[in-house]
Amino acid sequence: MDVVGSIPAGPTAADGLECVTMTPDIDEHGRPEPPLAGDEWETLTGFLDYQRATFAWKCSGLTRVQLIQPLPPSSMTLAGLIKHLAYVEDDWFGRWLEGEPRREPWASIDWAAEPDWEWESAFADDPSEIRCLWQGSVDRARIAAERAFRSGGLEARTRRTWPDGGAPSLRWLLTHMIEEYARHNGHADLLREAIDGQVGE
């Protein structure tokens, strides 16, 4: 049986990634507890990593068939969520924050013709591949956020701008990503309970 293991919650010293955060406590689900008295950077990144790890927990230990099981009438699946959040991480931290062009697999897609491509294509994807896609996007996002913070603090602006020339700050981006994960973790809660009865915060 093709069981998908846990998505790693975050980088370790072995990954060679340096983080400007306090050493967190890890709960029974592998989630780093946000610092109780951290500064603004530590608090924002702490809560974002907690939400990321909650999502990883909700998607862990499932077969391919379970990952593509929807909860009608919605067509949303956990596999689709994994791929969607991989796209969101790459888009905000790579394309917006650092001004990079879209990387693959996103760059080859005609988004005007297939606006829901990441959701729909996940149905045919190998679970281990989309897990790696998501984890890679999270790793890149952490590095990009830290780079921006070191150079300009939370006031650092994205290199990509709105049509009117405005650019969100790193503070805005981190807050938006916490909201993005919190919203989708609610979806993941319902999907996981419908799949195998697992519940939890």
C-alpha positions, 0 to 999 in steps of 0.5 A, a space after each residue: 500500500 502506497 502510504 504517504 509519510 509525514 511532510 517534514 515540518 521544517 529545516 534542521 541544522 543538517 539542512 544547512 539553513 540558518 534561521 533567525 528564530 528562537 529554538 522552539 518546543 515541538 509538540 506531539 504532532 511535530 509542530 514547533 510551538 510559536 515563542 510566547 515572548 518573541 519579537 515580531 519576526 520570531 512571532 510571525 515566522 513562528 506562527 507561520 511554521 506552526 501552521 505549515 507543520 499543522 498542514 503537514 500533520 493533516 496530510 501525513 500517513 495517507 495513501 494516494 487514494 486517500 489523498 485524492 478523496 474529495 468531500 462532496 459537494 466540494 472537489 477539493 482534495 488533500 493532494 490538491 491542497 498540497 500542490 496549491 500551497 506549494 504554488 502559493 509559497 513559490 509565488 509569494 516568496 519567489 515571484 513576489 518577494 524576490 522578483 524571480 520568474 515563475 519556476 517549474 512546474 508553474 512556468 509552463 502553465 497557461 493560467 488564463 486557460 487553466 486557472 485551477 491547474 494545480 488543484 486538478 493536476 494533483 489528482 494524477 500526481 505521485 504523492 511523494 513528488 507533490 510532497 517534495 514539491 511542497 517541502 522544496 517551496 517551503 524551504 525556499 520561502 524560509 530562505 527568501 524571507 530571512 534574506 529579506 528580513 536581514 536586508 530590510 527588516 519587516 518593512 522590506 518590500 516585495 520586488 514585484 508590485 501591484 499595478 498602481 506601483 504599491 508593494 506589500 511589506 514582508 510583514 504583510 506577506 508573512 501575515 497573509 501566509 499565516 491566514 492562507 494556511 489557517 484557512 486551508 488547515 480548516 479545509 484539511 481538518 474536514 477532509 482528514 476527518 472524512 477520510 479516516 476519522 482523525 480529528 484534532 486541533 
